[in-house]
Amino acid sequence: LAGGMGYLAVAGPLTRRLARLQMVMLGALLATLTLAAMVFAPDTITGVVLLLVFGFGSTLLHNTFMTRATQFSPQARGVSVTLFTSCQYVSIAVGVWLDGRVVDLAGTGALFALAAVGLPTALLIQIRRMRSAGASTTGTPA
């Protein structure tokens, strides 16, 4: 929550300065690096700081994708956002269940390591799709 609030504090200048694809790449980088660092976090304070940075990066990703969802079908924006949000909530529910299984089997370090590999893999696929769809890499967000 606090990381997301940090994003909100700088969202205006950030969205004016970075293109959509750059925002996805920055969010992916921040989220991935913090997940990888969580594997080796030496104490609770470090973990909290890393989670704040993760919150900033994941909010950057979420807001960028949510904005994109409004453009899937301009004639039916409500349906687009509803489908996007429904998929997100189902994914979260399934993810929490799977995360619990991973923690039970291998511990939290394994969960963070898996997330540090899975998140960038999924985001690289999305970035490739955005580039092939002609998403801007510089200038004002498309």
N, C-alpha and C positions, 0 to 999 in steps of 0.2 A: 504494500500500500504506500509506504513512504517513498519507495523508488518511483512509483507511478506519479506521486505528487511532485517529485523532483522533475519528472518529465513534463508535467503540466506547467511548471514554472518557466520552462525554456521552450515549450512547444511552438509558440508563435515565431520567434526568430529561427528556430531550427527548421521548421517547415518552409519558411521563406528562403532559407539558404541551401537546403538540400533537396534533390529530386527524390521521388518516391523510391527508386531503386537504391539510391545512396542511403536512404533511411532504413530500408530493409537490411542492407549490408551492415550498417552501423549497429542496429539492434541485434543482428545475428552475431556479430563479433563480440559485443558486450555480453550477451547472454551465454555464448559458448565459452568465452574465457572465464567467466565467473563460475560456470558449472564445472569446468576442468579444475579451477582453483579450489572449489569446495571439496574435491577429493583429498586435498592436502591441507585443508584449513586446520591450523594448529590449535585454535581455541574458539570459544563461542563468539567473542568480540569480532574476530576476523570473519567468522561465518555470517554474522549480522551485516557487516559492511559489504561482504560479497553479495548477500541477498538484496541489499539496497541497490547495488549496481545492476544485479539481475532484474530487479523490478523496473528499473529505468529502461533497460534494453528490451525487456519483454513488452512493456507498455508501448514503446516506440514501434515494435513489430505489430502488436495488436491494432493500434490505432491506424497504422498504415494499411493493414489488410482490411480493416473495417471500412475505411474510406474507399478502398478499391471495391469492396462488396457493393457499395452504393452505385457503382458504375457498371456492374455486370449487366443489368437490364434497366436502363434509365426510365423505361415506361412502367416498370414494376419494382421500384426501389424498395418498397416495403417487403415484398416477397424475397428479394435478393438478400436484404439484411436479415430477415427472419430465417432463411435457409442457412446463411452463414453462421448466425448465432446458434441455431439448433445444432449444427455440425460441431461447433466449438464446444457446446455444453456436453454433448454425447462423448466427444473426444476426451474432455476433461474427466468425465465419470469413468470411462474405460481406462484412461491413463492412471488415475488414482488407484483403481483396483490392481492394475498391472504393477504399478510402483510398489504397492504393498507386498505383492508376491516376490518381487526382486529383493526388497529389503529383508523379507523373511528368509529367502534362500541365500543371499550373498552379502547383505549389509548395505548401509547407506553409501559407503564409498563406491560400491559397484553401481548403485543407482545413479550417482552423480557422473561416474565415468561413462555409463551407458547414455545418459542424457547429453553429455558433452560430445558424444559421437553422433547420436541420433538427430539432435537439433540441427547441427550444421548440414548434415546430409539432406534432411528434408528442406532446409532453407536454400541450399545450393540448387536443388531441383526447382524450387519456386523462382529463384533468381534467374535461372536459365529460361524458364517459361516467360518471365516478365521481359527479359531481353528479346526473346523471339517474338513477343507480342508488340515490341517497339516501345517499351517503357523508357522514359528519359533517364540518362545517367548523369546529366548535369542540368543546372538551372532550376527553374521553378517546378515543384512537383506536378506530375502529369495527372 
